[in-house]
Amino acid sequence: MSPKSPSETAGDSESQPERRTSLLVDPTLASEEDAAVLAKMGYKQELRRNFSMIEVFGIAFAIMGLLPSIASTLSYSIPAGPVGLVWGWFLASACIFVVGLAMADLGSSMPTSGGLYYWTHYYASPKWRNPLSFLVGYSNTLGLVGGLCSIDYGFSLMFLSIIVISRDGNWSPSNGVIYATFLATVACHGLIASTMARIMGKMQTVFVAMNFILIFATIIALPIGANHRNSASYIFTHVENLTTWPTGWGFMLAWLSPIWTIGGFDSAVHISEEAANATRAVPFGILFSIGSCWLFGWICCIVIAACMSQDLDHLLSSPFGQPMAQIYYDALGKNGAMGFMALLMIVQFLMGISILVAASRQSWAFSRDGALPFSKFFRPISKRFGYIPLRTTIGCAVLAAVLGLLCLIAPAAASALFSLAVAGNNLAWGTPIFCRLVWGQKKFSPGPIYTGKRASTPIAWAAIVFLIFGILLSMFPVGGPNPDAESMNYTCVINSAVWGGALLYYFIDARKWFRGPQITLDLNQLTEEQAAALRAEGLKEEGANGTAVLGSGVDGRDSVEQKS
């Protein structure tokens, strides 16, 4: 029997009911406008849209956790001296903002939880869309889980550093103690993200407030408490090189701090199916979170450079295990350091909740399209816990606990968790932007937030160049060439395993069944106009079980096809 399009089957009164005049949507989940935007991409509304525009910004900004992230990554920037700390932050943040502009164009156009791999599949050529989409989905999923690992590992070090400070540096935690603290942290995050979904949007506002309280408290207290403040010449022009790399490359490695810190802006994309007015909220969340971190992070770096000891080796080899703890201790004394490290620790803990939410939504979207192992198990939405993907939330926490076993190997292996988030997400961000430029420029339909026809393309190419540079940068040993086992950067090993494993899985098995994004809508609920929009988006339904894919019709043009 020949395939019929939705418009054809709509007229067949015996085989299908009459097409409805409007898209059916539960008003407690979303407005009809938001549901219609999602329907255009083939998905029905299943999550509750309880995130406002400010709260979408909040989850992205909360994941970045500005000052705790700077504190966790000072070991990357301090070796280059104040110039690496201050100007490295400013220049890298500017480049990241360019990436945000390119992603905002895509996010405003097609806001969906699985945005990165969905966009890749939509814009790529028919030959490459499936493997590239599969690779991006896994890279993004594991990159986000890697981000959870690195955040919770950083929290564990901060928590234990308070104990070290209280004992005046006369105690040092073992790798086993660090992992046990990490494991307890991941378990707490899994519990909170699973049971507090109904107020998760409101919680992001609290998280943002906590971040700004910590930022302003630090930039006020450090200059007041410091016995000696460095000159402007030292802050803005003094160069150091505590690595064995050339000085210029040592400066570039300082960029790893802002690259890792300002790495949660794609969470605005993953939360898009829970955001009201998503076509505006998503780009707003991306750009304002990056811009806020760019400005306030630069101010924090200037204050730190002004108040820190000029003996940089003293900071890097601090018995407290964290350069920031030593900076607080030198300026504010024991009690002041413990107080600020406790506040840092709390904000770092809140970061973990937010990134677990984002990781679970990406994982759920990927399982919705059948790409994850045990997708049918992870696919259901829990109405009891507030219309959230409960199983992927718990699954991401369990995976983070397993990846965190690297803590038991060595600090160098644990630090690879930081770079896993950088390299994995950079690949996931850059691929859809590249696909849009090379294959899908004619298919691109701007949303209400758009950088403009003339600026959009050069911005996108600039973003790709920087993302490739970021991947390469994250794989260099930060101490210098010829590393030993302890100073080796294992990112190349871990990411090669992630990317190589994903492609191997695809070509051995997944190519037989993975067809990209699947329609979850009941086509009988669409109007003729909505069905035409689906055809224009390149979606087609295959089989009687309701599965569907993004692909090309017989004549090479994308279409929606229903097969009897």
N, C-alpha and C positions, 0 to 999 in steps of 0.2 A: 504494500500500500504506500502510495506516495506521501511524503511529509506535507503537513499543512501548517501554515503560519497562524498565529493567534487570531488575526483578522478573519481568516478563512474559517477556522474552527468556531469562532464566535457566532457565525451565522448558521451553524449546524445545530439546530435546536434539539435534535434527537440524541446527539452524542455528547453535547455539553449544555449546561444551563446558559441562559441569556447573560451576556456580559453586563456587569454592574456599571452604573454611571460614575462612580467615584471609587477611589482606593479605600478599602476598609482598613481602619487602624484603631486600636484601642486608645482612646483619648487619655487614659492614665499613663500610657507609655510615651506618647509623642504627639506633636501637632501634625495635622495632615500635611503641612508644607514640608516638615522635616522628613516625614515618612515617604513623601513623594520623591524627594531628592535621593533617598536610599533605594527606593523602588526603581529609579532610573538605572541603578547599577545592578538590579536583579535581586536585591535582598529585601526581605520583609523585616519590619521593625520587631525586634525581640527583646532588646534591652530598654530600660526606662531612662528617658532623657532628663536626668536630674542634675546635670552640670550646667551652670550658667556660663556666660562668656568669661567672666572674671574667674570662675572656678576652673575653667579649662586652662587659663593662664596659670592659676594656682597650682595645678598638679604638675605642670611642666617646671615651674619655678621651684616648687617644693622638691622635686626629684633632683634638680641641680644642687640644692642645698648649699648655697654659695660659699659661706665661710667654712663650714665643715669640709667641703670638697677642696677648697684652697688648702686647708690644714692637712688633709690627707695626701695632697700631691706636692707639698712644698719641697720634697726631696728631688723633684724634677727641676724646679726653677731656681732654688738657692744655689746650686753649683755654678750657675751662670752669673751669680751676683745680682745686685739690685736692678741692673739693666735687663737681665733675663726675667726677673720677677715682674717688673713694672711694664716694660715695653713689650716683653713677650706676651703678657696678658692682653695688652691693648691691641697689638697687631693680629694675634690669633683670633681674638674675639671679633674683630672687624671681618676677617675671612669667614668665620662661622656665621656671621650675620648675612653674608652673601649666600651661603648655603640655605639659611632660613628663608630668604627671599625666594629662592628657586623652589623650595618645598612648599612655601605658602601658596604659590601659584597652583601647584598640584592639589594641595589640600582644600583650597577654596573651590576648585573645579569638581573634585570627586571625593568628598569626605566619607571614608568608611574605615572601620577598625583595622582591617587588613590592608590599609592604603598602600604601603610600599610594594608588596608583592602583587596587589591588584593592579596598581598603575603599571608595573613592569609588564604584566601579562597583557594589559590593554594596549600599551604603546609599542611593544616589541613586534618584530616581524613574526609571521606564522611559524617560521623555522625555529626561532629561538625563544618564543614566548613561554613555552612550558618549562624547559630547563632553567631559564633565567628566573622565572617566577618562583620555581621550586627552591633555587639557591637563595634568592633574596628572603623568602619566607623563613628558611631555616637560619640564615645568618642573622636576621633581625630578631627572631625568637631567642636564639642562644646569646645574641649580643645583649638583649634586655635582661636575660637571666644572669649573664655575666656581670651586668651592671648591678643587679641585686647582690650578687656575691661580693663584689668589690665594696659596695656601700656597707654591707653588714660586716665585712672583714675590717673596714676602716672604723666602724663603730666599736668592734671588739677591741681594737688597739687603743681607741680613746678611753673606753671604759676601764681597761686594765692600766692605762697610763695614770689614771687618777689614783689607783691603788699604789702604783710605783711612787708617785709624788707623795702620797701620805706616809710612805715608808722611807722617804728621803733617798730614793734610788737604791735601796738595799735589797730589792727583790726584782726578779725578772721572770716574766711568764714564759712557760715552755710552749712549744707548738701545740701540744695536746690541750693545754689550758686555753690557748687562743681559739682552737677549733671548737672546744666545748662551749665557749662564750658565743662564738659565731652560730653554732647549731641552735642554742637557746634563742638567739635573736631571730633567726629565720623562722623558728616555730612560732614565736610571738607575732611576727609579721603575718604569717599565714593565718593565724587565728583572728587577728584584727581585720585583715582584708576580707575575710570570709563572713564575719558576723556583723560588721558595721557598715555594710554597703549602703543602707538607706540614708546615712548621714555623711557618706564619703565626700560628696561635693562640698558640704559645709565645712568638713574637716580641713579641706585644702586652704580655705581662708585662714583658719587658725594656724596652719603650717606656715603660710606666707608671713603672717604676723610674727610668729616666732623667729623666722629667718631675719626679718628686719630689726627685731629687738636685739638679736645677737650682733648683727652688723653695726648698728648704731652704738650699742654698748661697747663694742671693741674699739671702734674708731674714736670714741671719747676716752675710754679708760686707758688704753695703751699710751697715748701721748702724755696723759696726766701722770701716770705711774712711772714711766721710764725715767731713769736717772740721767740718761744721755740720749739726746735725739740727733740723728744723723743729719748732715747738711743736705740742701737741695742738690748740690753737685754730686754728692755720693749717691743719693736716691736715683737720680735720672741719668747719670753718666758713668758711674763706676762699673767696670766690667771685671768679672772673675772667671776663672775656668778651673774647676776642681775635678774635671774629667781629663782623660787622656786623648779626647777628641780635639781637633782644631777648635779654637775659640768661637769661630762663626757657627760651627755645627753644635757646639755646646749651647749657644744661644737658641738655636732652633729646637733642641731637645727640651728647653724650658717651655716651649709651646704645648707640651704634653699636658701640663697642668690645666690650662683653659680648655684644651680640646677634650679632656676627660670630664672636666667640671660642667661645661656647657654642652652636655651630651644627651639631655633628656627631653629636648624640645619635640621629638617625634611622638612623645606621649600624648600630645594634643591631637595627633592623628588617630592614635589607638583608642582614645576615649571619645572619638567623634560621634559614634552611634549612641552615646549617652549625653550628647551636648545639644542644647537647644540652639537653633539658628546656626547649625554647624558650618555652613559655607562661610560664615564670617567669624565664628568663634574659633575655628581651627587655625586660620592664618593669624588671627589676633593672638592666640596663645603661643604660637611659634615665635612670632616677631617680638612680642613684648617680653617674653621670658628671656630670649637671647639678649635683647637690648638692655634689660634690667641687670642681667649678669655682667654684661660688658661695662656698664657705667659703674655700678656699685662694687663689682669685683676689682675694677681698676683703682677705685678709691681705697678699698681694703688693702690692695697690694702696696700702694704708696704709703699707707700708714704702717704696715708691717715693715717695709724697707726703712722707714724713718726711725722705728723703735727697736729693731733687732740688733743684736750684737754684730760687730764687724768681723768677729771670729766665726766664720761660716762653718768651719770644721766642728766647732763647739756645738753649733745647732744641729748639724747632721748626725753627730755621734752622741746626741743627748741620751743620758741614762733613762729618760722618761719614754723613750721610744718614738717620740713625735717632736719634730722641730717646733711646731706651734706651741706645744706644752712648755718647751724651754723658753720660748719668747714670752709667753705669759708669765712664767716663773721669774724670769729676769726682771720684768717690768713691774709685776704686781705682787711678787712674793708667793709663798707656798699656798696660803689660803685663797688669794686671788686667782692663782693658777688653777687650783682645784675647782673653784666656782665657775670659771669660764670654760674649763674643759668639761665640766658637767653640763653646762648649757650647750656647748658644741655637741656633746654626746646625745643630748635629747633631740636636737635638730637633725643630727645624722640618723637617729632612729626613725624619725618621721619621714625622712627621705626614703627609707626602705619600704615603708607602707605604700607610698605613692608609686614607686617603680614596680612593685609587685602587682599593683592594680593594672598598670600599663602592660606589663609582660603577660598577664593573664588574658587581657583582651586581645592582644596580638595572637596568642596561642589559641584562643577560642576561635578567632576568625579563621585561622589556618586549619583548625579541625573542622570548622563549618564547611570548608571546601575540600575536606577529605584528605588533607596532605600529611597530617601528623599520624604517627603510629597510634592505634587505638582511638581513631577519630570519633567513632560512634560512641565510645565511652565518654570522651571529653566534650562532646558536642552539646549535651543538654544544658538548658538554662534553669537555674534554681529559682522558682517563684517564692519559695518559703524564705529564702535569704535576701530577697529584694531584687529579683530579676538580674542575677549576676551569673557568670560562668564559674560556679563554685568548684567544679572538678579541675578546671585548668588553673584556678588560683592555688589550690592545694598541690597540683602537679608541678607548677613552677617552683613552689617552695621546696618540694622534695628534690627536684633537679638541682636547685641551688645548694642544698645540703650536700648532695653528692659531689658537685663541682668544687665545693669548699674543702674537700679532702686534700686539695692542693696545699692547704695551710699546713698540713702535717709533713709535707716533703721538705720545703725550705722557703724562706722569705722570697727568694727569686721566683719560685713557682707560684707562690701566692700573688705576687705582683703582676703575674701574667693575667690575672683576673681583670685588672684595670685595663690592660691593653686588649683583652678579648672584647670588652665592651666598645672600645674605640674602633678597632679594625672591623669587627663584625657589623657594627652599626654604620660605619662609613661606607662599606660595600652596599649595605641595604639602602642607604640614602642616595648614593650616587647612581646606582643602576637604573632606577625608574627615570631619573633626570636625563641620563644618557639615552635611554630608549625613546623618550619623548623627542629629543633633539634629532636623533638619527633616523628613526622609523615613524614616529607618530606625530610629527609637527602638524600635519594637516588634520589629524583627529583631535588635536587639543582644542577644547572649548573653555575659555576662561570663565572663572567664577566671578562673584562680585568684588573680590579682592585680587588685583592683578597688577603686576609691575609694568605692564604696557608692551605693545607689540615690538617696539624698538629695543627696549631694555631687557626684556625677558630672556631672549636667546643668549646675549653675551653674559648675563648674570648666571645663567645655567651652565655655560661652559666654564666660567671662572669657578663655580662651585665644584664641578667635576675635577678640575685640576687640583684644587685644594684638598678634596677628599682623597684622591689618590696619594697626594703628598702625606696626608695624615696617616694613611695605612702604612706607608713605608716608614714613616717616622716612628710609629708605635712598635715597630719590629727591631729597632736598633737597641743594642745594649747601652744603657744610659751612662755607664761608667767609662766606657771607651772600647776600642777594638781589642781583639784577643781576650775575650772574657773567659773566666773559669766557670765551673759548674754553679757556683754561688751567685756570680754576677751575670750569668747568661740571661738573655731575654727569651723566654719560651713562647712568646706570642706567635712566632712563625710556626712553631710546632702545633700549638693548640688550634690556631685558625686554619692551618693546612688540613688538620684533621676534620675540622668543622666543614670547611668548604669542599674538600676532597671527598669526605664522607657523604655529604649531601648530593654531590654530583654522581658519585658511585651508586648511591641508593637509587637515584633517579634513572640512570641508564641501565642498571641491572633489573630493577623491578618497577619503580614508580612510573616510568614512561608507558607502561602497559595500561595504567588506569588513571594517572593524573591528567586532567584536562583543563585545569585552571579554575577560576571562580565559578561557582555553581549557583543557579537561580534557586532561591528559596521562596519566591513568591508563588502564589496561586495565580496563574495567568488569567483565570476566569474573573479575578477581582480587578483587572485592569480595564481602563477605558481604552478606546481605540487610539487616543492621543498618547496615552502612556505606553501602549504596546509599540507604537511607532517610535517612541523615544528609546525603548529597549532595543529595537532593531538597529537604530542609529548608533547605539553604544556597542554593537557587535556581540550581543548575547544570543545564544540559541539553546533550546531545551532538547535533551536527548533522552529517550527511553520513557517508559511508562511510570518509572519510580520517581519522576520529578527532578532528576539530576539535570544539570545544565552546565554549559561551558561557554567560555568566551572564545570564539573561533570564526573561521571564514566559511562562507557558503560555497556551493559548487562553482559558482561563477567568480569566486575570488573576493566577493563582497561580503562583509559581515552581515549576518541576519539572525533573526530569531526563528527557529524551526521547531516544530513539535512533531514527534514521530509516533505513529500509531503502533 
